[in-house]
Amino acid sequence: MELFTYYRSSAAYRVRIALNFKGIQYDAVPINLLTGEHKEEKYQRISPQGLVPALRLDDRKIMTQSTAILEWLEESHPAPALLPDDSYQRGVVRSWANIVACDIHPIDNLRVLNYLVGELGANDEQKQAWYQHWIKLGFDVLESQIKANPYCHGDQVSMADIYLIPQVYNALRFKFDMTSYPKILSVYERCNQLDAFIQAAPENQPDAV
């Protein structure tokens, strides 16, 4: 498989974690978002939205959108599982993942922040306030719900951890005050002791600068 990725993309980061966790071999193909490589025709033939990640499967089929990729990985490579056996608990884990995937990440990602600055004229202080506002709303809920014993859903890594860790990485990068989120920080620190998370970390990618 080939994973088209950018080292700081949280969506690509979560897919890297899952591939590592499931022991799936893949080749990382860096796509530089800062230089506009994702907008070039060559890449848009792979990902029409021009977004990362995209996953090229062994049969050369292409899959885009990290949530779709992760669900496909869980179905096609079920062990080790990232979702609980119980259907209700699977729903709980998915709800936590979706707080990140739907309510924080899409309105805090690079193209949205660039639009705020470039098109709407927001200054750095306003951009930072925007970013931290949406992080706080999501993290307040997650802090109240996750188990952190030691992972989001208990003693096994789940899809919720896969989504949470890249978002915490970004929050720390943007100097978001994590003092009020001891459970989230505990999960972050525990997950980052695991090889799957270490190998997926932005600073350990070939395109890291």
C-alpha positions, 0 to 999 in steps of 0.5 A: 500500500501507499499512503499519501501523507503530510507529516503535520496533517492530523488526518494522515497522522491518525491513519499512520497510527492505525496502519502501524497498530495493525502491523500493515506495511505501507510506503509513505508518499509525502505531499507538501501542503505548504508548497501546494503540491496537493493542488497539482493535477498529478495529485488531484488525479489521486485525490480529487479534493486535493486533501491528504491522506489518500491510500492506494491499495495493493490492487491500485484502487484509491481510498480517500478521507481518513474516517473512511480509510480507518473504517475500511482498515477495521473491516478488512484487517480486524485484528487487533481491533480498534472498536469494542465487541459490544455495539453500544460501546462501538457507538460510544467510541465512534462518538468520541472519535467524531468529536474530533473528526467532525467538530474540531478538526475540520474547522481548525485545519490548515485550509480553514486557517489559511482562509481566515487569514488570507480571505477574511483578513484575520490577524494572528491573534484572531486565528489563535482565538478561533483555533483554541475556541473549537479545541476547548469546546471539544476537549471539555466534552472529551475530558468529561467522558473518556475513561483514561484507564489508561486509554480513552475506552479502558485498557485497550487502544481504540479508534478514539485514541487514534483520533485524539492523539493527533488533535492533542499534538496540534493543540500543544503546537498551537500553545493551547493550555492543557491544564484543565485536561488531565485525563486527555493528557494522561491518554496522550502520554500513555499512547505515545509510549507505544511504537505504533504512535511513536512511529507515526509521530510528525517528527518521525516522518521522512518529510518532517522539517 
